[in-house]
Amino acid sequence: MTRVPTPARLGGPSDWARALATGPHYEPPYPGAVQDELAWHLVKVLREDAHLRSEVEVEVPASADWPASGSGPAFFTLDLVVEVPVATDGGVPEVRRVAFESAGATGHRALRDHDRRLRRDATLLANGAVDTIYRLRGSDLLGHMDDVLYLASQWDADLFSERGRTNLATLASREARQVSVRPEQPSVLVPYALDAEGGSPERHLWHVANGQAPHVLVRRLDRRFESVWAPYADRPLRAVEADRAPLRKAS
């Protein structure tokens, strides 16, 4: 988890706690239609003291031997980040940050982009920008939102309210409920029968033509399990200052 100094605009730890306790809110506009749909559903099932942020900008610092190493400073924007407060014995506020990244690409383009996204997500974890990153497909969010969030609630139950977890378990498909996940597991695939999607002959034809059964694919990397993602990350030097003002590239 990331230790976060109390921002200057807040008077102290109690003010920080109250700021987080304002709860998750649906606050459009979001970067795109898929992110908007995800935010709309997330706020219904998150903990009351969770805070949902969109377009969160972070900087990954350059390596000590830059520019010779080629590992220069990098700037990233995360689609959605859920922050939940974590109690500590020392009284210094800490938050757990879980990012939800959605991608619209499918097919060959998604395969080409996979390595780049994996390196990006692993580098963010290595530098402490977030504690967990979900990588979600836009088609899954638009077609099987309840199943995607149900799977997330199995991995990260502490993000969701008790009522939210109950509702997701009720709304999730039989196929999703049959899947079990391990904390360190980096992905899960839920297959469906061809007639499970219903109502779209064109979609069925696409699956047949491409030799793929309908499925949901959820990817997740957790900072606690370094052996899973470390081989893909750029070498980290220091933690990202998560409370800094957002940074933007110069035009």
C-alpha positions in Angstrom: 0.0 0.0 0.0 1.1 3.6 -0.6 1.7 5.9 2.4 0.3 9.3 1.5 1.2 12.4 3.4 -1.8 14.6 4.2 -2.3 17.1 1.4 -1.9 20.8 2.4 -5.5 21.6 1.6 -6.6 19.2 4.4 -6.1 20.1 8.0 -5.0 16.7 9.3 -5.6 12.9 9.3 -9.2 13.4 10.4 -9.9 15.7 7.5 -8.2 13.3 5.1 -10.5 10.5 6.4 -13.5 12.7 6.0 -12.5 13.5 2.4 -12.3 9.8 1.6 -15.5 9.1 3.4 -17.4 11.3 1.0 -18.0 8.1 -0.8 -17.8 7.0 -4.4 -19.7 9.3 -6.7 -20.6 9.1 -10.4 -19.0 12.3 -11.7 -19.0 12.5 -15.5 -17.6 13.3 -17.9 -15.3 10.3 -18.1 -12.6 9.6 -20.8 -15.0 7.5 -22.9 -18.2 5.6 -23.0 -16.7 2.4 -21.6 -15.2 4.2 -18.7 -18.4 6.0 -18.1 -20.3 2.7 -18.0 -17.8 1.2 -15.6 -17.9 4.2 -13.2 -21.7 4.1 -13.2 -21.7 0.5 -12.1 -18.7 0.7 -9.7 -20.2 3.4 -7.5 -23.2 1.2 -6.8 -21.1 -1.6 -5.3 -18.1 0.0 -3.7 -17.6 0.6 0.0 -19.1 3.7 1.4 -15.7 5.1 2.3 -14.2 4.4 -1.1 -13.2 7.3 -3.4 -13.4 6.9 -7.1 -11.1 9.1 -9.2 -10.8 9.3 -13.0 -7.9 10.2 -15.4 -5.4 10.0 -12.6 -2.0 11.2 -13.8 1.2 9.8 -12.4 4.9 10.1 -13.2 7.4 7.3 -13.2 10.9 8.8 -12.4 14.0 8.3 -14.6 16.6 5.7 -13.6 19.9 6.9 -12.0 21.9 6.2 -15.2 19.5 8.0 -17.5 19.9 8.7 -20.4 22.4 5.9 -21.0 20.0 3.3 -19.7 17.1 4.4 -21.8 14.8 4.4 -18.8 13.7 8.0 -18.8 10.8 9.6 -16.9 7.4 8.5 -18.1 3.9 9.9 -17.7 0.8 7.8 -17.4 -2.9 8.5 -17.1 -5.1 5.8 -15.4 -8.7 5.5 -16.4 -10.3 4.9 -13.0 -8.7 4.5 -9.5 -10.5 3.4 -6.4 -9.0 4.5 -3.2 -9.9 3.0 0.2 -8.5 4.1 3.5 -6.4 1.7 5.6 -6.1 2.0 9.3 -2.5 2.2 10.7 -1.1 2.0 14.2 1.0 5.2 13.7 -1.9 7.4 12.8 -0.4 8.3 9.4 -3.2 7.9 6.8 -2.6 5.3 4.2 -4.7 4.4 1.2 -4.9 1.3 -1.0 -5.2 2.2 -4.7 -6.8 -0.1 -7.3 -6.7 1.0 -10.9 -9.2 -0.1 -13.5 -7.9 0.2 -17.1 -10.2 -0.5 -20.0 -9.2 -1.1 -23.6 -11.3 -1.1 -26.7 -8.9 -3.0 -28.9 -9.8 -6.6 -29.8 -8.3 -9.3 -32.0 -4.8 -8.8 -33.5 -4.5 -5.2 -32.3 -5.0 -6.3 -28.7 -2.4 -9.0 -29.1 0.1 -6.5 -30.4 -0.6 -4.1 -27.6 -0.5 -6.7 -24.8 3.3 -6.6 -24.2 3.3 -2.8 -24.1 0.4 -2.7 -21.6 1.9 -5.4 -19.5 5.2 -3.5 -19.2 3.3 -0.3 -18.5 1.2 -1.9 -15.7 4.2 -3.7 -14.1 6.2 -0.4 -14.1 3.4 1.4 -12.3 3.3 -1.3 -9.7 7.1 -1.3 -9.3 7.1 2.4 -8.7 4.3 2.3 -6.2 1.8 4.4 -8.2 -1.0 1.9 -7.4 -1.3 -1.4 -5.5 -3.4 -3.3 -8.0 -4.2 -2.9 -11.7 -7.1 -4.5 -13.5 -6.9 -4.6 -17.3 -10.4 -5.0 -18.8 -11.7 -5.4 -22.3 -14.4 -2.9 -23.4 -16.5 -5.6 -25.0 -16.6 -7.5 -21.6 -17.6 -4.4 -19.7 -20.4 -3.6 -22.2 -21.6 -7.1 -22.5 -20.9 -8.8 -19.1 -20.4 -6.0 -16.6 -21.9 -7.9 -13.7 -19.5 -10.9 -14.3 -16.5 -8.6 -14.5 -17.3 -6.8 -11.3 -18.2 -10.1 -9.6 -14.7 -11.5 -10.4 -13.1 -8.3 -9.1 -15.1 -8.7 -5.9 -13.6 -12.2 -5.5 -10.1 -10.9 -5.8 -10.5 -7.6 -3.9 -13.5 -8.1 -1.6 -12.3 -5.2 0.6 -13.1 -2.7 -2.1 -16.8 -3.6 -2.2 -19.6 -3.2 0.3 -21.3 -6.2 1.8 -24.5 -5.4 -0.1 -22.5 -4.8 -3.3 -20.9 -8.2 -3.1 -24.3 -9.8 -2.4 -25.8 -8.0 -5.4 -23.0 -9.0 -7.7 -23.2 -12.6 -6.6 -26.9 -12.5 -7.5 -26.5 -10.8 -10.9 -23.4 -12.8 -12.0 -23.9 -15.6 -14.5 -23.6 -19.2 -13.5 -20.4 -19.5 -15.5 -18.7 -16.6 -13.6 -19.9 -18.0 -10.2 -18.3 -21.3 -11.0 -14.8 -19.7 -11.3 -12.5 -19.4 -8.3 -9.5 -17.1 -8.2 -6.3 -17.1 -6.2 -4.9 -13.8 -4.8 -1.7 -14.1 -7.0 -3.6 -15.2 -10.2 -2.9 -12.7 -13.0 -5.9 -13.4 -15.1 -9.1 -15.4 -15.4 -11.1 -16.4 -18.4 -14.9 -17.2 -18.3 -16.2 -19.1 -21.3 -19.8 -19.0 -22.4 -21.9 -21.2 -24.8 -22.5 -19.6 -28.2 -26.2 -19.0 -27.4 -25.4 -17.4 -24.0 -24.9 -13.9 -25.5 -28.2 -14.0 -27.4 -29.8 -11.6 -29.8 -26.9 -11.1 -32.2 -26.4 -13.5 -35.1 -23.6 -11.3 -36.4 -21.7 -11.7 -33.1 -22.2 -15.5 -33.2 -20.9 -15.5 -36.8 -17.8 -13.6 -35.7 -17.0 -16.1 -33.0 -17.5 -19.0 -35.4 -15.4 -17.4 -38.1 -12.5 -16.6 -35.7 -12.7 -20.0 -33.9 -13.4 -18.4 -30.5 -16.1 -19.1 -28.0 -17.6 -16.1 -26.3 -15.7 -15.3 -23.1 -14.8 -12.7 -20.5 -11.1 -12.1 -19.9 -10.0 -10.2 -16.8 -6.4 -9.4 -16.1 -5.1 -8.3 -12.7 -1.6 -7.6 -11.3 -1.1 -7.2 -7.6 1.9 -5.4 -6.1 2.2 -8.0 -3.3 3.1 -10.8 -5.8 6.2 -9.3 -7.3 7.4 -12.5 -9.0 4.4 -12.3 -11.3 5.0 -8.8 -12.7 8.6 -7.9 -11.9 10.1 -9.4 -15.1 8.1 -7.0 -17.2 8.7 -3.8 -15.3 11.3 -1.1 -15.9 13.8 -0.9 -13.1 12.3 1.3 -10.3 14.3 3.8 -8.2 11.9 5.5 -5.9 8.2 5.5 -5.1 5.9 7.9 -7.1 4.8 10.8 -5.0 1.2 9.9 -5.3 -0.2 13.1 -3.8 1.6 15.4 -6.2 -0.4 17.7 -8.4 -1.2 16.0 -11.8 1.5 16.3 -14.4 1.0 16.9 -18.0 3.3 16.5 -21.0 4.5 19.8 -22.5 2.9 20.5 -25.8 
